[in-house]
Amino acid sequence: MSYITANRPVLQQTHYITNARAHYWYNFYSRTLERHVRLYGEDFCLVINGSTAYDDAYVLPFKCVKDFFSPDYIDAHGRWMGDVEGVTVRLWRKGKPGKSIGAGEFHNAFHLFGHNSLTPA
């Protein structure tokens, strides 16, 4: 079982977790993100969980990626969509050029959660 799966009940109280789909496709909904910002300011992470069986997650501190998830990339369904290839997190929207950020330092970066009561990684 992955770290995110084992600790999800505690983690999702503060952090925004999404499970990646086939080919590491993910989405984050703008309304959910707005709620997290109202509650926690910039002190939370966006998590792209690639597996429930083994550790393969990107733990993105919101304060580091907030400009990447810009309003102009929100689609008609109110979400950001993208994928992960290698250690690159990509974001795309129909009619706009894709954009990407290197996220190698955030792969399985569970220490960024700061919770002491979680299962050890």
MODELLER restraints for C-alpha pairs under 7 A, 6 or more apart:
rsr = mdl.restraints
at = mdl.atoms
rsr.add(forms.Gaussian(group=physical.xy_distance, feature=features.Distance(at['CA:1:A'], at['CA:52:A']), mean=5.96, stdev=0.5))
rsr.add(forms.Gaussian(group=physical.xy_distance, feature=features.Distance(at['CA:1:A'], at['CA:53:A']), mean=4.32, stdev=0.5))
rsr.add(forms.Gaussian(group=physical.xy_distance, feature=features.Distance(at['CA:1:A'], at['CA:54:A']), mean=5.56, stdev=0.5))
rsr.add(forms.Gaussian(group=physical.xy_distance, feature=features.Distance(at['CA:2:A'], at['CA:51:A']), mean=6.85, stdev=0.5))
rsr.add(forms.Gaussian(group=physical.xy_distance, feature=features.Distance(at['CA:2:A'], at['CA:52:A']), mean=5.22, stdev=0.5))
rsr.add(forms.Gaussian(group=physical.xy_distance, feature=features.Distance(at['CA:2:A'], at['CA:53:A']), mean=5.07, stdev=0.5))
rsr.add(forms.Gaussian(group=physical.xy_distance, feature=features.Distance(at['CA:2:A'], at['CA:54:A']), mean=4.24, stdev=0.5))
rsr.add(forms.Gaussian(group=physical.xy_distance, feature=features.Distance(at['CA:2:A'], at['CA:55:A']), mean=4.75, stdev=0.5))
rsr.add(forms.Gaussian(group=physical.xy_distance, feature=features.Distance(at['CA:3:A'], at['CA:55:A']), mean=6.07, stdev=0.5))
rsr.add(forms.Gaussian(group=physical.xy_distance, feature=features.Distance(at['CA:3:A'], at['CA:121:A']), mean=6.08, stdev=0.5))
rsr.add(forms.Gaussian(group=physical.xy_distance, feature=features.Distance(at['CA:5:A'], at['CA:52:A']), mean=5.52, stdev=0.5))
rsr.add(forms.Gaussian(group=physical.xy_distance, feature=features.Distance(at['CA:7:A'], at['CA:118:A']), mean=6.30, stdev=0.5))
rsr.add(forms.Gaussian(group=physical.xy_distance, feature=features.Distance(at['CA:7:A'], at['CA:119:A']), mean=6.75, stdev=0.5))
rsr.add(forms.Gaussian(group=physical.xy_distance, feature=features.Distance(at['CA:14:A'], at['CA:44:A']), mean=6.32, stdev=0.5))
rsr.add(forms.Gaussian(group=physical.xy_distance, feature=features.Distance(at['CA:15:A'], at['CA:44:A']), mean=5.22, stdev=0.5))
rsr.add(forms.Gaussian(group=physical.xy_distance, feature=features.Distance(at['CA:15:A'], at['CA:45:A']), mean=5.13, stdev=0.5))
rsr.add(forms.Gaussian(group=physical.xy_distance, feature=features.Distance(at['CA:15:A'], at['CA:46:A']), mean=6.24, stdev=0.5))
rsr.add(forms.Gaussian(group=physical.xy_distance, feature=features.Distance(at['CA:16:A'], at['CA:45:A']), mean=6.30, stdev=0.5))
rsr.add(forms.Gaussian(group=physical.xy_distance, feature=features.Distance(at['CA:16:A'], at['CA:46:A']), mean=4.93, stdev=0.5))
rsr.add(forms.Gaussian(group=physical.xy_distance, feature=features.Distance(at['CA:16:A'], at['CA:47:A']), mean=6.06, stdev=0.5))
rsr.add(forms.Gaussian(group=physical.xy_distance, feature=features.Distance(at['CA:17:A'], at['CA:46:A']), mean=6.05, stdev=0.5))
rsr.add(forms.Gaussian(group=physical.xy_distance, feature=features.Distance(at['CA:17:A'], at['CA:47:A']), mean=4.58, stdev=0.5))
rsr.add(forms.Gaussian(group=physical.xy_distance, feature=features.Distance(at['CA:17:A'], at['CA:48:A']), mean=6.25, stdev=0.5))
rsr.add(forms.Gaussian(group=physical.xy_distance, feature=features.Distance(at['CA:18:A'], at['CA:26:A']), mean=6.87, stdev=0.5))
rsr.add(forms.Gaussian(group=physical.xy_distance, feature=features.Distance(at['CA:18:A'], at['CA:28:A']), mean=6.98, stdev=0.5))
rsr.add(forms.Gaussian(group=physical.xy_distance, feature=features.Distance(at['CA:18:A'], at['CA:47:A']), mean=6.11, stdev=0.5))
rsr.add(forms.Gaussian(group=physical.xy_distance, feature=features.Distance(at['CA:18:A'], at['CA:48:A']), mean=5.31, stdev=0.5))
rsr.add(forms.Gaussian(group=physical.xy_distance, feature=features.Distance(at['CA:18:A'], at['CA:49:A']), mean=6.09, stdev=0.5))
rsr.add(forms.Gaussian(group=physical.xy_distance, feature=features.Distance(at['CA:19:A'], at['CA:26:A']), mean=6.77, stdev=0.5))
rsr.add(forms.Gaussian(group=physical.xy_distance, feature=features.Distance(at['CA:19:A'], at['CA:48:A']), mean=5.89, stdev=0.5))
rsr.add(forms.Gaussian(group=physical.xy_distance, feature=features.Distance(at['CA:19:A'], at['CA:49:A']), mean=4.67, stdev=0.5))
rsr.add(forms.Gaussian(group=physical.xy_distance, feature=features.Distance(at['CA:19:A'], at['CA:50:A']), mean=6.15, stdev=0.5))
rsr.add(forms.Gaussian(group=physical.xy_distance, feature=features.Distance(at['CA:20:A'], at['CA:26:A']), mean=4.67, stdev=0.5))
rsr.add(forms.Gaussian(group=physical.xy_distance, feature=features.Distance(at['CA:20:A'], at['CA:48:A']), mean=6.07, stdev=0.5))
rsr.add(forms.Gaussian(group=physical.xy_distance, feature=features.Distance(at['CA:20:A'], at['CA:49:A']), mean=5.66, stdev=0.5))
rsr.add(forms.Gaussian(group=physical.xy_distance, feature=features.Distance(at['CA:20:A'], at['CA:50:A']), mean=5.06, stdev=0.5))
rsr.add(forms.Gaussian(group=physical.xy_distance, feature=features.Distance(at['CA:24:A'], at['CA:50:A']), mean=6.43, stdev=0.5))
rsr.add(forms.Gaussian(group=physical.xy_distance, feature=features.Distance(at['CA:24:A'], at['CA:83:A']), mean=5.35, stdev=0.5))
rsr.add(forms.Gaussian(group=physical.xy_distance, feature=features.Distance(at['CA:24:A'], at['CA:84:A']), mean=5.45, stdev=0.5))
rsr.add(forms.Gaussian(group=physical.xy_distance, feature=features.Distance(at['CA:25:A'], at['CA:82:A']), mean=5.83, stdev=0.5))
rsr.add(forms.Gaussian(group=physical.xy_distance, feature=features.Distance(at['CA:25:A'], at['CA:83:A']), mean=4.21, stdev=0.5))
rsr.add(forms.Gaussian(group=physical.xy_distance, feature=features.Distance(at['CA:25:A'], at['CA:84:A']), mean=6.73, stdev=0.5))
rsr.add(forms.Gaussian(group=physical.xy_distance, feature=features.Distance(at['CA:26:A'], at['CA:48:A']), mean=6.89, stdev=0.5))
rsr.add(forms.Gaussian(group=physical.xy_distance, feature=features.Distance(at['CA:26:A'], at['CA:81:A']), mean=5.91, stdev=0.5))
rsr.add(forms.Gaussian(group=physical.xy_distance, feature=features.Distance(at['CA:26:A'], at['CA:82:A']), mean=5.57, stdev=0.5))
rsr.add(forms.Gaussian(group=physical.xy_distance, feature=features.Distance(at['CA:26:A'], at['CA:83:A']), mean=5.69, stdev=0.5))
rsr.add(forms.Gaussian(group=physical.xy_distance, feature=features.Distance(at['CA:27:A'], at['CA:79:A']), mean=6.34, stdev=0.5))
rsr.add(forms.Gaussian(group=physical.xy_distance, feature=features.Distance(at['CA:27:A'], at['CA:80:A']), mean=5.40, stdev=0.5))
rsr.add(forms.Gaussian(group=physical.xy_distance, feature=features.Distance(at['CA:27:A'], at['CA:81:A']), mean=4.41, stdev=0.5))
rsr.add(forms.Gaussian(group=physical.xy_distance, feature=features.Distance(at['CA:27:A'], at['CA:82:A']), mean=6.38, stdev=0.5))
rsr.add(forms.Gaussian(group=physical.xy_distance, feature=features.Distance(at['CA:28:A'], at['CA:79:A']), mean=5.43, stdev=0.5))
rsr.add(forms.Gaussian(group=physical.xy_distance, feature=features.Distance(at['CA:28:A'], at['CA:80:A']), mean=5.28, stdev=0.5))
rsr.add(forms.Gaussian(group=physical.xy_distance, feature=features.Distance(at['CA:28:A'], at['CA:81:A']), mean=6.77, stdev=0.5))
rsr.add(forms.Gaussian(group=physical.xy_distance, feature=features.Distance(at['CA:29:A'], at['CA:78:A']), mean=5.85, stdev=0.5))
rsr.add(forms.Gaussian(group=physical.xy_distance, feature=features.Distance(at['CA:29:A'], at['CA:79:A']), mean=4.12, stdev=0.5))
rsr.add(forms.Gaussian(group=physical.xy_distance, feature=features.Distance(at['CA:29:A'], at['CA:80:A']), mean=6.36, stdev=0.5))
rsr.add(forms.Gaussian(group=physical.xy_distance, feature=features.Distance(at['CA:30:A'], at['CA:78:A']), mean=5.64, stdev=0.5))
rsr.add(forms.Gaussian(group=physical.xy_distance, feature=features.Distance(at['CA:30:A'], at['CA:79:A']), mean=5.37, stdev=0.5))
rsr.add(forms.Gaussian(group=physical.xy_distance, feature=features.Distance(at['CA:42:A'], at['CA:62:A']), mean=5.72, stdev=0.5))
rsr.add(forms.Gaussian(group=physical.xy_distance, feature=features.Distance(at['CA:42:A'], at['CA:63:A']), mean=5.15, stdev=0.5))
rsr.add(forms.Gaussian(group=physical.xy_distance, feature=features.Distance(at['CA:43:A'], at['CA:62:A']), mean=6.95, stdev=0.5))
rsr.add(forms.Gaussian(group=physical.xy_distance, feature=features.Distance(at['CA:44:A'], at['CA:61:A']), mean=6.10, stdev=0.5))
rsr.add(forms.Gaussian(group=physical.xy_distance, feature=features.Distance(at['CA:44:A'], at['CA:62:A']), mean=5.90, stdev=0.5))
rsr.add(forms.Gaussian(group=physical.xy_distance, feature=features.Distance(at['CA:45:A'], at['CA:59:A']), mean=6.13, stdev=0.5))
rsr.add(forms.Gaussian(group=physical.xy_distance, feature=features.Distance(at['CA:45:A'], at['CA:60:A']), mean=5.21, stdev=0.5))
rsr.add(forms.Gaussian(group=physical.xy_distance, feature=features.Distance(at['CA:45:A'], at['CA:61:A']), mean=4.24, stdev=0.5))
rsr.add(forms.Gaussian(group=physical.xy_distance, feature=features.Distance(at['CA:45:A'], at['CA:62:A']), mean=5.13, stdev=0.5))
rsr.add(forms.Gaussian(group=physical.xy_distance, feature=features.Distance(at['CA:46:A'], at['CA:59:A']), mean=6.08, stdev=0.5))
rsr.add(forms.Gaussian(group=physical.xy_distance, feature=features.Distance(at['CA:46:A'], at['CA:60:A']), mean=5.04, stdev=0.5))
rsr.add(forms.Gaussian(group=physical.xy_distance, feature=features.Distance(at['CA:46:A'], at['CA:61:A']), mean=6.30, stdev=0.5))
rsr.add(forms.Gaussian(group=physical.xy_distance, feature=features.Distance(at['CA:46:A'], at['CA:62:A']), mean=6.16, stdev=0.5))
rsr.add(forms.Gaussian(group=physical.xy_distance, feature=features.Distance(at['CA:47:A'], at['CA:57:A']), mean=6.78, stdev=0.5))
rsr.add(forms.Gaussian(group=physical.xy_distance, feature=features.Distance(at['CA:47:A'], at['CA:58:A']), mean=5.58, stdev=0.5))
rsr.add(forms.Gaussian(group=physical.xy_distance, feature=features.Distance(at['CA:47:A'], at['CA:59:A']), mean=4.70, stdev=0.5))
rsr.add(forms.Gaussian(group=physical.xy_distance, feature=features.Distance(at['CA:47:A'], at['CA:60:A']), mean=6.05, stdev=0.5))
rsr.add(forms.Gaussian(group=physical.xy_distance, feature=features.Distance(at['CA:48:A'], at['CA:57:A']), mean=5.53, stdev=0.5))
rsr.add(forms.Gaussian(group=physical.xy_distance, feature=features.Distance(at['CA:48:A'], at['CA:58:A']), mean=5.13, stdev=0.5))
rsr.add(forms.Gaussian(group=physical.xy_distance, feature=features.Distance(at['CA:48:A'], at['CA:59:A']), mean=6.77, stdev=0.5))
rsr.add(forms.Gaussian(group=physical.xy_distance, feature=features.Distance(at['CA:49:A'], at['CA:56:A']), mean=6.40, stdev=0.5))
rsr.add(forms.Gaussian(group=physical.xy_distance, feature=features.Distance(at['CA:49:A'], at['CA:57:A']), mean=4.37, stdev=0.5))
rsr.add(forms.Gaussian(group=physical.xy_distance, feature=features.Distance(at['CA:49:A'], at['CA:58:A']), mean=6.54, stdev=0.5))
rsr.add(forms.Gaussian(group=physical.xy_distance, feature=features.Distance(at['CA:50:A'], at['CA:56:A']), mean=5.14, stdev=0.5))
rsr.add(forms.Gaussian(group=physical.xy_distance, feature=features.Distance(at['CA:50:A'], at['CA:57:A']), mean=5.38, stdev=0.5))
rsr.add(forms.Gaussian(group=physical.xy_distance, feature=features.Distance(at['CA:55:A'], at['CA:108:A']), mean=6.61, stdev=0.5))
rsr.add(forms.Gaussian(group=physical.xy_distance, feature=features.Distance(at['CA:56:A'], at['CA:108:A']), mean=6.17, stdev=0.5))
rsr.add(forms.Gaussian(group=physical.xy_distance, feature=features.Distance(at['CA:57:A'], at['CA:107:A']), mean=5.71, stdev=0.5))
rsr.add(forms.Gaussian(group=physical.xy_distance, feature=features.Distance(at['CA:57:A'], at['CA:108:A']), mean=5.17, stdev=0.5))
rsr.add(forms.Gaussian(group=physical.xy_distance, feature=features.Distance(at['CA:58:A'], at['CA:106:A']), mean=5.32, stdev=0.5))
rsr.add(forms.Gaussian(group=physical.xy_distance, feature=features.Distance(at['CA:58:A'], at['CA:107:A']), mean=4.48, stdev=0.5))
rsr.add(forms.Gaussian(group=physical.xy_distance, feature=features.Distance(at['CA:58:A'], at['CA:108:A']), mean=5.82, stdev=0.5))
rsr.add(forms.Gaussian(group=physical.xy_distance, feature=features.Distance(at['CA:59:A'], at['CA:106:A']), mean=5.24, stdev=0.5))
rsr.add(forms.Gaussian(group=physical.xy_distance, feature=features.Distance(at['CA:59:A'], at['CA:107:A']), mean=6.40, stdev=0.5))
rsr.add(forms.Gaussian(group=physical.xy_distance, feature=features.Distance(at['CA:59:A'], at['CA:108:A']), mean=6.55, stdev=0.5))
rsr.add(forms.Gaussian(group=physical.xy_distance, feature=features.Distance(at['CA:59:A'], at['CA:109:A']), mean=5.78, stdev=0.5))
rsr.add(forms.Gaussian(group=physical.xy_distance, feature=features.Distance(at['CA:59:A'], at['CA:110:A']), mean=6.85, stdev=0.5))
rsr.add(forms.Gaussian(group=physical.xy_distance, feature=features.Distance(at['CA:60:A'], at['CA:106:A']), mean=6.03, stdev=0.5))
rsr.add(forms.Gaussian(group=physical.xy_distance, feature=features.Distance(at['CA:73:A'], at['CA:80:A']), mean=6.10, stdev=0.5))
rsr.add(forms.Gaussian(group=physical.xy_distance, feature=features.Distance(at['CA:73:A'], at['CA:92:A']), mean=6.73, stdev=0.5))
rsr.add(forms.Gaussian(group=physical.xy_distance, feature=features.Distance(at['CA:73:A'], at['CA:93:A']), mean=5.67, stdev=0.5))
rsr.add(forms.Gaussian(group=physical.xy_distance, feature=features.Distance(at['CA:74:A'], at['CA:80:A']), mean=4.92, stdev=0.5))
rsr.add(forms.Gaussian(group=physical.xy_distance, feature=features.Distance(at['CA:75:A'], at['CA:93:A']), mean=6.42, stdev=0.5))
rsr.add(forms.Gaussian(group=physical.xy_distance, feature=features.Distance(at['CA:81:A'], at['CA:91:A']), mean=5.86, stdev=0.5))
rsr.add(forms.Gaussian(group=physical.xy_distance, feature=features.Distance(at['CA:81:A'], at['CA:92:A']), mean=6.07, stdev=0.5))
rsr.add(forms.Gaussian(group=physical.xy_distance, feature=features.Distance(at['CA:82:A'], at['CA:90:A']), mean=5.21, stdev=0.5))
rsr.add(forms.Gaussian(group=physical.xy_distance, feature=features.Distance(at['CA:82:A'], at['CA:91:A']), mean=4.14, stdev=0.5))
rsr.add(forms.Gaussian(group=physical.xy_distance, feature=features.Distance(at['CA:82:A'], at['CA:92:A']), mean=5.56, stdev=0.5))
rsr.add(forms.Gaussian(group=physical.xy_distance, feature=features.Distance(at['CA:83:A'], at['CA:89:A']), mean=6.07, stdev=0.5))
rsr.add(forms.Gaussian(group=physical.xy_distance, feature=features.Distance(at['CA:83:A'], at['CA:90:A']), mean=5.30, stdev=0.5))
rsr.add(forms.Gaussian(group=physical.xy_distance, feature=features.Distance(at['CA:83:A'], at['CA:91:A']), mean=6.70, stdev=0.5))
rsr.add(forms.Gaussian(group=physical.xy_distance, feature=features.Distance(at['CA:84:A'], at['CA:90:A']), mean=5.91, stdev=0.5))
rsr.add(forms.Gaussian(group=physical.xy_distance, feature=features.Distance(at['CA:87:A'], at['CA:102:A']), mean=6.06, stdev=0.5))
rsr.add(forms.Gaussian(group=physical.xy_distance, feature=features.Distance(at['CA:87:A'], at['CA:103:A']), mean=5.34, stdev=0.5))
rsr.add(forms.Gaussian(group=physical.xy_distance, feature=features.Distance(at['CA:87:A'], at['CA:104:A']), mean=4.89, stdev=0.5))
rsr.add(forms.Gaussian(group=physical.xy_distance, feature=features.Distance(at['CA:88:A'], at['CA:100:A']), mean=6.42, stdev=0.5))
rsr.add(forms.Gaussian(group=physical.xy_distance, feature=features.Distance(at['CA:88:A'], at['CA:101:A']), mean=5.69, stdev=0.5))
rsr.add(forms.Gaussian(group=physical.xy_distance, feature=features.Distance(at['CA:88:A'], at['CA:102:A']), mean=4.64, stdev=0.5))
rsr.add(forms.Gaussian(group=physical.xy_distance, feature=features.Distance(at['CA:88:A'], at['CA:103:A']), mean=5.58, stdev=0.5))
rsr.add(forms.Gaussian(group=physical.xy_distance, feature=features.Distance(at['CA:89:A'], at['CA:100:A']), mean=5.52, stdev=0.5))
rsr.add(forms.Gaussian(group=physical.xy_distance, feature=features.Distance(at['CA:89:A'], at['CA:101:A']), mean=5.46, stdev=0.5))
rsr.add(forms.Gaussian(group=physical.xy_distance, feature=features.Distance(at['CA:89:A'], at['CA:102:A']), mean=6.39, stdev=0.5))
rsr.add(forms.Gaussian(group=physical.xy_distance, feature=features.Distance(at['CA:89:A'], at['CA:103:A']), mean=6.33, stdev=0.5))
rsr.add(forms.Gaussian(group=physical.xy_distance, feature=features.Distance(at['CA:90:A'], at['CA:98:A']), mean=6.93, stdev=0.5))
rsr.add(forms.Gaussian(group=physical.xy_distance, feature=features.Distance(at['CA:90:A'], at['CA:99:A']), mean=5.73, stdev=0.5))
rsr.add(forms.Gaussian(group=physical.xy_distance, feature=features.Distance(at['CA:90:A'], at['CA:100:A']), mean=4.20, stdev=0.5))
rsr.add(forms.Gaussian(group=physical.xy_distance, feature=features.Distance(at['CA:90:A'], at['CA:101:A']), mean=6.59, stdev=0.5))
rsr.add(forms.Gaussian(group=physical.xy_distance, feature=features.Distance(at['CA:91:A'], at['CA:98:A']), mean=5.77, stdev=0.5))
rsr.add(forms.Gaussian(group=physical.xy_distance, feature=features.Distance(at['CA:91:A'], at['CA:99:A']), mean=5.42, stdev=0.5))
rsr.add(forms.Gaussian(group=physical.xy_distance, feature=features.Distance(at['CA:91:A'], at['CA:100:A']), mean=6.10, stdev=0.5))
rsr.add(forms.Gaussian(group=physical.xy_distance, feature=features.Distance(at['CA:92:A'], at['CA:98:A']), mean=4.54, stdev=0.5))
rsr.add(forms.Gaussian(group=physical.xy_distance, feature=features.Distance(at['CA:92:A'], at['CA:99:A']), mean=6.54, stdev=0.5))
